[in-house]
Amino acid sequence: MTAVVAALPAILMAQSAPDVYTLSQTDLRGTARFMSMGGAFTALGGDLSTLTQNPAGIGVYRRSEIGATLDISPRKITTQTGSDKIGMSKTKAYCNNFGYVGTARFDGVMRTFSWGASYNRLASFDRNYRAYNARTDVSLSDYVASYTNANEGDMMFNNESHYNPYLDSDIDWLSILSYSSYMINPTSATTYRGLSQNGTIGDALSEVRESGYVDEYAIDFGGNIANTVMWGIGFGITDLSFNQTAAYSESMENAYIATSDGTMTTGNAGFELTNYRNINGTGFNLKVGVIVKPINEFRIGLAVHTPTWYSLSNTAMAKVGYSYFNPDAPTDRNNPLQGEEETDNLYYNFHMNAPWKFMVGAAAVIGNTAIVSLDYERQAYNDIKTSYQNEWGDYVSDDAVNDDVKAYYKGSNILRMGLEYRLTSNFSLRAGYNYASTSTKQEVLNGDVEVFTAGMNPSFTSNKSTNAISLGLGYHYKSFYIDGAYVYRNRKSVYQAFTNYNEYKAPRADLSETTNSIVLSVGVRF
């Protein structure tokens, strides 16, 4: 029992299923040729991006290569709540990829042996959006009060010297912060009440700013057996950084509020909860793949990626600014009751296994003029695993979060199609399409289940499907090449300020994220 009780604070403050799901996301990124053909290279190879997709693609090389890619991506996110729409735009420039492949040629059964190293940006977390709910039916304070009632036997504060409820109790930190800022108020020793009551009306405003990335440094080896079987094995080292500032505010009339003399009355209430979070760490993975070319005109590719095993650290804190006006005491110098409270800094380490990936592809080469390729990929988001570090430094499986992952998420199906047509001996025209199905279960998107978050941030975003359409143009002259691509990408999501619970519906918004990427790659084969 002592060990269980000692581990409680780590469990209460550890990561959540929405957190690890967000950190496991990847984008359509790579060289301009790769992106212009929708990323459908599982059976093609011969491109620097294949070092992070199908390592067997390195076996297609017959010459060495060095190249780099620049990506300029204007992004706009539109949120809609009823008839209200809010748009926020941001433009970022990235180095998507740079790498080197070396190739040695032989006369035997093993025709070539290749090795390569590359840097690739797998995902960008840059996202800013704002949502306004003109009329809310429930307050965040009511939700916090509903689960704070379960903390029997613990008082938010006591009279002991130097007592810190964040560090000296097992109470949820958002409960403590809400109590400190009068968002929830006690009705007995173990029960609490939020700000809403009969006749309360209000609105809510949310703003989320995110930044960060997942970068991978890949090392691959592969070869060509009798111009029929290409094989490859790859090792990836990933660098992850995620930063988030999430603000949520409510303004209410006829609310149930505390007064400066410690009593409760009906008045006007306003508060803003702001969360700050930073997650950093590294991981590694293993990839294996094969490409079979039974005839020159047709290829089949297969690749498997192990989970990326991450070791991550989280830093977070939150604050609440509040103001409660009592209309019955307009001349009281302490009216409105107002101020700001903040939490301690929250630190914890955790491990995460990002999902397995399985992909298969087929490609047809039509004479010397055209290539058609088709890929299917499965990402097992419902199999993400996490563990937290207890006070003795050991990592323990976080069964509650792992169960939530299976309850909220499912595997994602990704379809990629690409076309390349050689206009002349030097110019090629390309087109592609990329579709990723939602990996969020429908009942979560509908708000039919209670979604648990961690720390002090109750908000979460659930992604729906993603579509990308791309066009590209390539030019090569002797050993030099330059490729350009335009990629239109749209992703639908649902934002919730906090989870629906019982019969109450939390403020939410529909998100439409549109990115228009201009991509340029240059390189030399030798």
C-alpha positions in Angstrom: 0.0 0.0 0.0 2.9 2.4 0.8 4.3 1.9 -2.7 0.9 2.4 -4.4 0.3 5.6 -2.4 3.8 6.9 -3.2 3.2 6.4 -6.9 -0.1 8.3 -7.0 1.3 11.8 -7.7 3.2 10.4 -10.7 0.0 8.8 -12.0 -2.1 11.8 -11.5 0.3 14.1 -13.4 1.6 11.8 -16.1 0.9 12.0 -19.8 -2.5 11.3 -21.4 -3.8 9.5 -24.5 -4.4 12.7 -26.4 -0.8 13.8 -25.6 0.9 10.7 -26.9 -1.4 10.6 -30.0 -0.4 14.2 -30.9 3.3 13.4 -30.5 3.0 10.4 -32.8 1.8 12.3 -35.8 3.8 12.5 -39.1 3.3 14.6 -42.3 3.9 14.2 -46.0 7.4 15.5 -46.1 10.5 14.8 -48.1 12.2 15.8 -51.4 10.2 17.7 -54.0 10.0 14.6 -56.3 8.8 12.5 -53.4 6.1 15.0 -52.3 5.0 15.8 -55.9 4.2 12.1 -56.4 2.2 11.9 -53.1 5.0 10.0 -51.3 4.1 6.8 -53.3 7.7 5.4 -53.3 7.4 2.1 -51.4 8.0 0.2 -54.7 10.1 2.9 -56.5 13.1 3.9 -54.4 16.0 5.8 -55.9 15.1 9.0 -53.8 16.7 10.4 -50.7 13.2 10.3 -49.0 13.2 6.5 -49.2 15.7 6.4 -46.4 12.8 7.2 -44.0 10.2 5.2 -45.9 11.3 1.9 -47.5 15.1 1.4 -46.9 15.1 -1.1 -49.9 14.8 2.0 -52.1 18.5 2.6 -51.5 19.2 -0.7 -53.4 17.8 1.0 -56.6 20.7 3.4 -56.7 23.4 2.8 -59.3 25.3 6.1 -58.6 26.0 8.1 -55.5 23.9 11.2 -54.7 23.9 14.3 -52.5 20.9 16.6 -52.2 18.9 19.0 -50.1 15.3 20.3 -50.0 13.7 23.6 -48.9 10.0 23.8 -48.1 8.0 27.1 -47.7 4.6 26.5 -46.2 1.9 29.1 -45.7 -0.7 27.6 -43.3 -4.2 28.8 -42.4 -6.5 27.3 -39.8 -10.2 28.2 -39.8 -12.3 27.4 -36.7 -16.1 27.3 -36.9 -18.6 27.3 -34.0 -22.1 27.5 -35.4 -22.1 30.5 -37.8 -18.9 32.0 -36.3 -15.7 31.6 -38.2 -12.2 32.6 -37.1 -9.1 32.3 -39.3 -5.4 32.4 -38.3 -2.5 32.3 -40.8 1.2 31.5 -40.4 4.1 30.9 -42.9 7.1 28.8 -42.0 10.2 27.7 -43.9 11.7 24.3 -43.4 14.7 22.3 -44.5 12.7 19.1 -45.2 15.6 16.9 -46.2 19.3 16.7 -47.0 21.3 13.5 -47.4 24.0 11.5 -49.1 23.9 8.0 -50.7 27.1 6.2 -51.7 27.1 3.2 -54.1 29.6 0.6 -54.9 29.1 -1.6 -58.1 30.0 -5.2 -58.5 30.0 -7.8 -61.3 28.6 -10.7 -59.3 25.1 -11.6 -58.0 25.2 -8.6 -55.7 25.2 -5.9 -58.4 25.4 -2.9 -56.0 25.8 -2.2 -52.3 24.7 1.3 -51.1 24.9 3.2 -47.8 23.4 6.5 -46.9 22.7 9.1 -44.3 20.0 11.7 -44.2 18.2 14.3 -42.2 14.4 14.4 -42.6 11.7 16.5 -41.0 8.9 14.0 -40.3 6.4 16.3 -38.7 5.8 20.0 -37.9 3.6 20.9 -34.9 3.3 24.6 -35.9 -0.4 25.4 -35.4 -2.3 28.4 -34.2 -6.0 28.7 -33.8 -8.8 30.5 -31.9 -12.4 29.5 -31.3 -15.3 31.5 -29.9 -18.4 30.0 -28.4 -21.1 32.6 -28.1 -23.2 30.8 -25.6 -22.1 27.9 -23.4 -24.3 25.5 -21.6 -21.7 24.4 -19.0 -18.6 25.9 -17.3 -15.2 24.3 -17.1 -15.5 24.9 -13.3 -18.5 22.6 -13.2 -16.5 19.8 -14.8 -13.5 20.3 -12.4 -15.9 20.3 -9.4 -17.5 17.1 -10.6 -14.3 15.1 -10.3 -12.9 17.0 -7.4 -15.7 15.7 -5.3 -14.0 12.3 -5.3 -11.0 13.6 -3.4 -12.4 12.5 0.0 -10.0 12.7 3.0 -7.9 15.5 1.4 -8.4 19.2 2.0 -7.1 21.7 -0.5 -5.2 23.5 2.2 -4.4 23.1 5.9 -2.8 25.1 8.6 0.6 23.3 8.6 3.6 25.5 8.1 5.0 25.5 4.5 2.2 23.3 3.3 2.1 23.1 -0.5 -1.0 21.2 -1.9 0.7 20.7 -5.3 3.6 18.8 -3.7 2.2 17.6 -0.4 -1.1 16.1 -1.5 -2.4 13.7 -4.1 -5.1 16.1 -5.3 -5.4 16.9 -9.0 -3.4 20.0 -9.8 -6.2 21.6 -11.8 -8.5 21.1 -8.8 -6.1 22.9 -6.6 -5.7 25.8 -9.1 -9.4 26.1 -9.5 -10.0 26.1 -5.7 -7.3 28.8 -5.3 -8.9 31.0 -7.9 -12.5 30.5 -6.6 -13.6 28.7 -9.8 -14.8 25.9 -7.5 -16.0 26.4 -4.0 -16.6 23.9 -1.2 -20.1 22.9 -0.1 -18.8 20.4 2.4 -15.4 19.0 3.5 -15.2 16.8 0.4 -17.6 18.3 -2.2 -17.2 21.3 -4.5 -19.4 23.4 -6.8 -18.6 25.3 -10.0 -19.7 28.7 -11.2 -22.9 27.7 -13.1 -26.4 27.7 -11.6 -29.9 28.2 -12.9 -30.0 31.3 -15.0 -26.3 31.5 -15.7 -25.4 32.6 -19.3 -22.0 33.0 -20.7 -19.5 32.7 -23.6 -16.1 31.1 -24.0 -12.9 31.9 -25.9 -10.1 29.5 -26.7 -6.7 30.1 -28.2 -4.0 27.5 -28.8 -0.5 28.1 -30.1 1.7 25.1 -30.9 5.2 24.8 -32.3 7.8 22.0 -32.6 8.9 19.2 -34.8 9.9 15.6 -35.2 13.3 15.2 -37.0 14.9 12.0 -38.0 18.5 11.2 -38.7 18.6 8.0 -40.8 21.4 5.6 -41.6 20.6 3.0 -44.2 22.3 0.1 -45.9 21.0 -1.9 -48.9 21.8 -3.7 -52.1 20.7 -5.0 -55.4 20.6 -8.8 -56.0 20.6 -9.8 -59.7 18.6 -6.7 -60.7 15.6 -8.5 -59.2 15.6 -8.0 -55.5 16.5 -4.8 -53.7 16.8 -5.0 -49.9 17.5 -2.5 -47.2 17.7 -1.9 -43.5 17.6 1.5 -41.8 18.2 2.9 -38.4 16.5 6.1 -37.4 17.3 8.5 -34.5 14.6 11.0 -33.8 14.6 14.4 -32.1 11.2 15.6 -30.8 10.2 19.0 -29.5 6.7 20.2 -28.7 5.6 23.5 -27.3 2.1 24.6 -26.5 0.4 27.6 -25.0 -3.4 27.0 -24.5 -5.6 29.7 -23.1 -9.3 29.2 -22.3 -11.5 31.9 -20.8 -15.2 32.2 -19.8 -17.4 35.3 -19.1 -20.6 34.6 -17.2 -23.6 36.5 -15.9 -25.8 35.3 -13.0 -23.0 33.0 -11.8 -22.5 31.4 -8.4 -19.5 33.4 -7.1 -17.5 33.9 -4.0 -17.3 37.3 -2.4 -14.5 39.1 -0.5 -16.1 38.3 2.9 -16.1 34.5 2.2 -19.8 34.1 1.4 -21.4 33.0 -1.8 -23.8 35.1 -4.0 -25.0 35.6 -7.5 -22.9 37.9 -9.8 -20.7 38.2 -12.8 -17.7 35.9 -13.2 -14.7 35.8 -15.5 -11.6 33.7 -15.6 -8.8 32.8 -18.0 -6.9 29.5 -17.6 -3.5 29.5 -19.4 -1.4 26.4 -19.8 2.2 26.3 -20.8 3.9 23.0 -21.8 7.1 21.8 -23.3 8.0 18.2 -24.2 11.5 17.2 -25.5 13.3 14.0 -26.1 14.8 11.5 -28.4 14.0 8.1 -29.9 15.1 5.5 -32.2 13.6 3.0 -34.6 14.4 0.2 -37.1 13.1 -0.2 -40.6 13.4 -3.1 -43.0 12.2 -3.4 -46.6 12.4 -5.2 -49.9 11.6 -4.3 -53.5 11.0 -7.1 -56.0 11.3 -6.5 -59.8 10.1 -9.6 -61.6 10.1 -7.8 -64.9 11.6 -4.4 -65.8 8.1 -2.9 -66.1 6.8 -3.8 -62.7 7.9 -3.6 -59.1 6.4 -4.6 -55.7 7.7 -3.0 -52.5 7.2 -3.9 -48.8 8.4 -2.2 -45.7 8.0 -2.5 -41.9 8.8 0.2 -39.3 9.2 -0.8 -35.7 7.8 1.6 -33.1 9.9 4.7 -32.4 11.0 4.2 -28.8 11.0 7.6 -27.2 12.5 8.9 -23.9 10.8 12.2 -23.2 10.7 14.9 -20.5 7.7 17.2 -19.8 7.7 20.6 -18.2 4.4 22.4 -17.6 2.7 25.0 -15.5 -0.7 26.8 -15.5 -2.1 30.0 -14.2 -5.6 31.5 -13.8 -6.6 35.2 -13.8 -10.0 35.7 -12.2 -12.6 38.4 -11.5 -15.9 38.1 -9.6 -18.3 41.1 -9.3 -21.0 41.2 -6.6 -23.7 43.6 -7.8 -25.1 43.8 -4.2 -21.9 45.5 -2.9 -20.9 48.0 -5.6 -19.1 50.2 -3.2 -17.0 47.5 -1.5 -13.4 48.3 -2.1 -12.6 44.6 -2.5 -15.3 44.2 -5.1 -14.7 42.7 -7.6 -12.8 39.8 -6.0 -9.9 39.4 -8.4 -6.4 38.2 -8.7 -4.1 35.6 -10.3 -3.0 32.1 -9.1 -0.5 29.8 -10.7 0.8 26.2 -10.1 4.2 25.0 -9.3 6.3 23.9 -12.2 5.5 20.3 -13.2 8.3 18.0 -14.3 8.2 14.3 -15.2 9.8 11.9 -17.5 8.1 9.2 -19.6 8.6 6.7 -22.3 6.5 6.4 -25.4 6.4 3.8 -28.2 5.0 5.4 -31.4 3.0 3.2 -33.6 4.1 0.3 -35.8 4.0 1.1 -39.6 3.4 -1.4 -42.4 3.4 -0.4 -46.0 3.1 -2.1 -49.4 3.4 -0.6 -52.9 3.3 -1.4 -56.6 4.8 0.6 -59.5 4.6 0.2 -63.2 7.2 1.6 -65.6 5.6 2.3 -69.0 8.4 2.4 -71.6 10.8 5.2 -70.9 8.2 7.8 -70.6 5.9 7.2 -67.5 5.8 5.8 -64.0 2.6 5.0 -62.1 2.8 4.0 -58.4 0.4 3.1 -55.7 1.0 2.6 -51.9 -1.0 1.5 -48.9 0.2 2.1 -45.4 -1.2 1.1 -42.0 -0.3 2.9 -38.8 -1.3 1.2 -35.6 -2.2 4.3 -33.4 -4.3 2.1 -31.1 -1.1 0.3 -30.1 0.8 3.3 -28.8 2.4 2.3 -25.4 3.6 4.6 -22.6 5.3 4.2 -19.2 6.0 6.8 -16.5 9.0 7.2 -14.2 8.2 6.6 -10.5 10.0 8.2 -7.6 12.6 5.4 -7.5 13.5 6.1 -11.1 12.0 3.0 -12.6 9.7 3.1 -15.6 6.3 1.5 -15.0 3.7 0.7 -17.7 1.0 3.4 -17.6 -1.9 1.0 -18.0 -4.6 3.7 -17.6 -3.2 5.7 -20.5 -2.6 2.6 -22.6 -6.2 1.6 -22.1 -7.4 5.1 -23.0 -5.3 4.9 -26.2 -7.2 1.8 -27.2 -10.5 3.4 -26.2 -10.1 6.6 -28.2 -8.0 5.7 -31.2 -7.7 3.1 -34.0 -5.4 2.3 -36.9 -5.0 4.8 -39.7 -5.1 3.8 -43.4 -3.0 5.8 -45.8 -3.3 5.7 -49.6 -0.7 7.2 -51.8 -0.7 7.6 -55.6 1.9 9.0 -57.9 2.5 9.7 -61.6 5.6 10.8 -63.5 5.6 11.6 -67.2 8.8 12.4 -69.1 8.1 15.4 -71.3 11.6 15.5 -72.8 14.9 13.8 -72.1 15.5 16.6 -69.4 12.0 17.5 -68.1 9.5 15.5 -66.2 6.0 16.3 -65.1 4.6 14.8 -61.8 1.4 14.5 -59.9 0.3 12.8 -56.7 -2.5 12.3 -54.2 -2.2 11.3 -50.5 -5.1 10.4 -48.2 -4.9 9.5 -44.5 -8.1 8.3 -42.8 -8.9 9.4 -39.3 -7.3 7.5 -36.4 -9.8 8.8 -33.9 -12.8 6.7 -33.1 -16.2 8.1 -34.1 -17.6 8.2 -30.6 -14.7 10.5 -29.6 -15.3 12.8 -32.6 -19.0 12.9 -31.6 -18.2 13.7 -28.0 -20.0 10.6 -26.8 -17.3 9.4 -24.4 -15.4 11.2 -21.6 -11.8 11.9 -22.6 -9.2 12.1 -19.9 -6.3 14.6 -20.2 -3.3 15.1 -18.0 -1.7 17.9 -16.1 -3.7 21.1 -15.9 -4.8 21.4 -19.6 -8.3 19.9 -20.1 -8.5 20.8 -23.9 -7.7 18.4 -26.7 -7.9 18.1 -30.5 -9.0 15.1 -32.4 -7.9 14.7 -36.1 -10.2 13.6 -38.8 -9.1 12.7 -42.4 -6.3 14.4 -44.3 -6.1 15.0 -48.1 -3.1 16.2 -50.1 -2.9 16.9 -53.8 0.4 17.7 -55.4 2.0 18.7 -58.7 5.7 18.9 -59.7 8.2 19.6 -62.3 11.7 18.1 -62.6 14.8 19.0 -64.6 18.0 17.2 -64.8 21.1 17.9 -66.8 24.0 15.4 -66.8 24.7 14.8 -63.0 22.7 17.8 -61.8 19.0 17.9 -61.0 16.5 20.4 -59.7 12.9 19.5 -58.7 9.9 21.7 -57.7 6.6 20.7 -56.2 3.4 22.4 -55.0 1.4 20.5 -52.4 -2.1 21.4 -51.2 -3.0 19.7 -47.9 -6.2 19.9 -45.9 -6.8 18.3 -42.5 -10.1 18.4 -40.6 -10.1 18.3 -36.8 -12.3 18.8 -33.8 -11.3 21.0 -30.8 -12.8 20.6 -27.4 -12.1 23.0 -24.5 -12.7 20.1 -22.1 -14.4 16.7 -22.4 -18.2 16.2 -22.5 -19.3 14.5 -19.3 -22.7 13.2 -18.2 -25.2 15.1 -20.2 -23.2 18.3 -20.4 -21.6 19.4 -23.7 -18.4 21.4 -23.5 -17.4 24.2 -25.9 -16.1 22.8 -29.1 -15.1 23.9 -32.6 -14.6 22.4 -36.1 -11.1 23.0 -37.5 -10.0 23.1 -41.1 -6.3 23.3 -41.6 -5.0 24.2 -45.1 -1.3 24.2 -46.1 0.1 25.3 -49.4 3.7 24.1 -49.7 6.2 25.2 -52.2 9.1 22.7 -52.3 12.5 22.9 -54.0 15.1 20.2 -54.2 18.6 20.3 -55.7 21.2 17.6 -55.9 24.0 15.9 -57.8 24.4 12.3 -58.8 28.0 11.1 -59.4 
